[in-house]
Amino acid sequence: MASGQGKDAAFLFDDEELSEMSGLKKGNDFVEVMCGCTSHRYGDAVGRLRVFASGDLEISCECTPGCQEDKLTPPAFEKHSGRETARKWKSNVWVMVKGDKVPLSKTVLLKYYNQASKGANGSHKGPNGRPCHRDEFVCCKRCNKERRFRLRTKEELRSYHDAVRNPNWNCSDLTFDRVTCDDEEERASRKVLRGCLRSPSCKGCTTCVCFGCDICRFSDCNCQTCVDFTRNSES
């Protein structure tokens, strides 16, 4: 996530509200703490939860040394952990407070998430007031498997934009994840989680679907979509 225009992390929460939480870290526009989710079968899956003033919640999973799940929504992390009674992430995902596991619902960390849910008015703004772009998929022309593109930065958006325009795009062209045609495709139940701020299983709404902005349109691209956007912006 880019920083610079969002609410300063120092003012997201009072120091007293966070002082007893394990793994506390403050960035320019986020607060990060240790989190986890417990499965009766697999035990504790731990991760790092980032809380943004926009209401965004992102979890980088550390359940195993080689786990590459990053920027998960809490529901996706809950499911990834193997929690048997999923869909109650506010109660099942916990943080360590004074050495005890405390559900997110009983902490101050959901303050901005709850505010964003109540005040949703159709604008698709993410952290720093920038548009939110839901994850998209592109099909490999070689193995016919769909690969996920996480669209959080301008570089990721350009990679996706170029992939869509490439009639011969294949898995080896994916620059942000090391994926080959031999790797399994994501399960259908995982694909429905696209990063919408309103609902993890959203099928497309004004919050997560962007129809054109300055980070997903490119002035040096000669496709009609980018050309039209650039002309309209200059007029």
Helices and strands as residue ranges (DSSP letters): G 9-11, H 15-18, E 25-26, E 30-39, E 43-52, E 57-61, H 74-80, H 89-92, E 93-97, E 100-103, G 104-106, G 108-110, H 111-118, G 127-129, E 136-139, E 146-149, H 154-165, G 171-173, H 188-191, H 224-234
